[in-house]
Amino acid sequence: MSDRTLPARPLSGFRLFGPATEVRMTVQQPATDTAGVAQLFLSHRTAMVRLAVLLVDDLHTAEDVVQDAYGKLYAGWDRLRDPDAAVGYLRTAVVNGCRSVLRRRRTARLFIPPRQVDVPAADTGMLLAEEHRGVLAALKRLPRRQREVLVLRFWSELSEAQIADALGISRGTVKSSASRGLTALSALLDTTEG
Amino acid sequence: MDTRRVEQRLREALAARADQVRPEDLRPAPVPPTPAARTAHRPHRFLLALAAPAALTVVLAITVGSWVLARQPSDGGPAPAYPPQAAGAPTSAEPDTAEPSIEVQGLPSESDTVAPVIVTAAPRTTTVPGTSRRATVPAFTVSGGTTDTADRIRRLLSKHVTGLVDGYRNRADLRTLQITAAAIEPWEDYLSVRLDTTDDFGGPHGTDTTTALVMDTRTGSPATAGDLFTDITAVDEIMRTALAGRPGPDRPTEIDELTMRSGTGIAPVWYPADDGLHWVLDECAHTPCVTGPAEAIVAWPELAAHLRP
């Protein structure tokens, strides 16, 4: 493996949060790349789709987001110095992709207001327990950042520092978003469940 | 409710939802190749194994697509929602007394014997489906071009307006809806129709949104950015810079994600016109609302290097 360090700059076609100087990249040999790519794909794809489902609540969209995130990551793979950091980059790309999807939905809603009929998602054949549905419905009503922080904290089990890195926000913001999110969630559940 | 109890319930709910996604439920997807793998010209055995079913899928899709197209009428489009003589206006529409608001003559087609496409728009009223509200919509009249081309353009316009109105179906709280043809702009072999929509649901102010339809007057088909430009990425950057440099507030944080390339990023409303390429961005749709819609226009000479011959 070559240790030639490239100037710090974001991955091509891959938007990173936080200061660009934190990104370090080197050139790797192709043989290592191919194996690493396949390994990363096979070992993390399901988890990334699950994360995306929790953020966009739609399996097919989640799959598309994740595939796109892998594509973007691999496009800059030869400049990735630390393969161990690839999962972090991937997670950030998935969160960003989910944000884009939600923005596009919001834009679409400006043109086409949502249908009044509540159609269940195609992947919810296996029904959730009533109490889980209540919690997820309340979660969907939270502001985007609080929702993202809570998902990364309580499903991905990330630390505050990891969440801050993934979302490009400070640890203090992570802490306050989690606190406010939990408070709001509690209030919503109290309201809906009496 | 106790915070620990909320955390516990949240953990359980997220886990339950995530567990609904099983690996066997995921669509088969190939491992995206790295740049190095792409240039090595030595496909990995794993990729080769995935290539065969993918190729079969493409062949099947083309076959089925051809069969479906062959069964459709020669114009290739769906049945018109409205009578062809006045695209965009429902049969029950009552014409306003106003004269046609816009009349634009498109540029001639390649054949000199074909009359140039002419599109006119006049305001009509129609009922919003599922409500008692009346909406003002443009009714388009298309003439010139070949019969097929004019029909296709008429159907595209009809479908677009119908879709906009249908988006308000069953919205009992709708108070007023007005869709106007803000511009009908010919440029080269293309014709752009910009529609401005204003709705009012009783809030402090109505909501304005813009859509645009770009059509190829030679074929009557919708045009994509790839039809106009050789390098969409370069044009995107020029337009983003123009949009960011417009007078007003700070550069929107998400502006870097705007692209005319379909299926990626955030799509701005774009259309070519005589004075240049237009980008309209409803900032309230993408970023915290600071102003109304922003528009950038870049003259053609600045984009000349990226135009398709």
Chai-1 contact restraints between the chains, C-beta under 6 A:
chainA,res_idxA,chainB,res_idxB,connection_type,confidence,min_distance_angstrom,max_distance_angstrom,comment,restraint_id
A,P30,B,A36,contact,1.0,0.0,6.0,A-B,restraint_1
A,P30,B,A40,contact,1.0,0.0,6.0,A-B,restraint_2
A,D33,B,T34,contact,1.0,0.0,6.0,A-B,restraint_3
A,D33,B,A36,contact,1.0,0.0,6.0,A-B,restraint_4
A,T34,B,A37,contact,1.0,0.0,6.0,A-B,restraint_5
A,T34,B,H44,contact,1.0,0.0,6.0,A-B,restraint_6
A,V37,B,V31,contact,1.0,0.0,6.0,A-B,restraint_7
A,V37,B,T34,contact,1.0,0.0,6.0,A-B,restraint_8
A,A38,B,V31,contact,1.0,0.0,6.0,A-B,restraint_9
A,F41,B,V31,contact,1.0,0.0,6.0,A-B,restraint_10
A,T46,B,P23,contact,1.0,0.0,6.0,A-B,restraint_11
A,V49,B,V21,contact,1.0,0.0,6.0,A-B,restraint_12
A,R50,B,A18,contact,1.0,0.0,6.0,A-B,restraint_13
A,R50,B,V21,contact,1.0,0.0,6.0,A-B,restraint_14
A,V53,B,V21,contact,1.0,0.0,6.0,A-B,restraint_15
A,L54,B,L14,contact,1.0,0.0,6.0,A-B,restraint_16
A,E63,B,R27,contact,1.0,0.0,6.0,A-B,restraint_17
A,Q67,B,A29,contact,1.0,0.0,6.0,A-B,restraint_18
A,Y70,B,P32,contact,1.0,0.0,6.0,A-B,restraint_19
A,G71,B,P32,contact,1.0,0.0,6.0,A-B,restraint_20
A,Y74,B,P32,contact,1.0,0.0,6.0,A-B,restraint_21
A,Y74,B,T34,contact,1.0,0.0,6.0,A-B,restraint_22
A,W77,B,T34,contact,1.0,0.0,6.0,A-B,restraint_23
A,D78,B,P35,contact,1.0,0.0,6.0,A-B,restraint_24
A,D78,B,A36,contact,1.0,0.0,6.0,A-B,restraint_25
A,R103,B,H286,contact,1.0,0.0,6.0,A-B,restraint_26
A,T107,B,A285,contact,1.0,0.0,6.0,A-B,restraint_27
A,L110,B,T209,contact,1.0,0.0,6.0,A-B,restraint_28
A,L110,B,A285,contact,1.0,0.0,6.0,A-B,restraint_29
A,F111,B,G167,contact,1.0,0.0,6.0,A-B,restraint_30
A,I112,B,G167,contact,1.0,0.0,6.0,A-B,restraint_31
A,P113,B,G167,contact,1.0,0.0,6.0,A-B,restraint_32
A,P113,B,R171,contact,1.0,0.0,6.0,A-B,restraint_33
A,Q116,B,N170,contact,1.0,0.0,6.0,A-B,restraint_34
A,M126,B,Q20,contact,1.0,0.0,6.0,A-B,restraint_35
A,L128,B,A16,contact,1.0,0.0,6.0,A-B,restraint_36
A,H132,B,A13,contact,1.0,0.0,6.0,A-B,restraint_37
A,H132,B,A16,contact,1.0,0.0,6.0,A-B,restraint_38
A,V135,B,R9,contact,1.0,0.0,6.0,A-B,restraint_39
A,V135,B,L10,contact,1.0,0.0,6.0,A-B,restraint_40
A,V135,B,A13,contact,1.0,0.0,6.0,A-B,restraint_41
A,L136,B,A13,contact,1.0,0.0,6.0,A-B,restraint_42
A,L136,B,R17,contact,1.0,0.0,6.0,A-B,restraint_43
A,F154,B,L10,contact,1.0,0.0,6.0,A-B,restraint_44
A,F154,B,R11,contact,1.0,0.0,6.0,A-B,restraint_45
A,F154,B,L14,contact,1.0,0.0,6.0,A-B,restraint_46
A,W155,B,L14,contact,1.0,0.0,6.0,A-B,restraint_47
A,L182,B,T3,contact,1.0,0.0,6.0,A-B,restraint_48
A,L182,B,V6,contact,1.0,0.0,6.0,A-B,restraint_49
A,L185,B,V6,contact,1.0,0.0,6.0,A-B,restraint_50
A,S186,B,M1,contact,1.0,0.0,6.0,A-B,restraint_51
A,S186,B,V6,contact,1.0,0.0,6.0,A-B,restraint_52
A,L189,B,M1,contact,1.0,0.0,6.0,A-B,restraint_53
A,D190,B,M1,contact,1.0,0.0,6.0,A-B,restraint_54
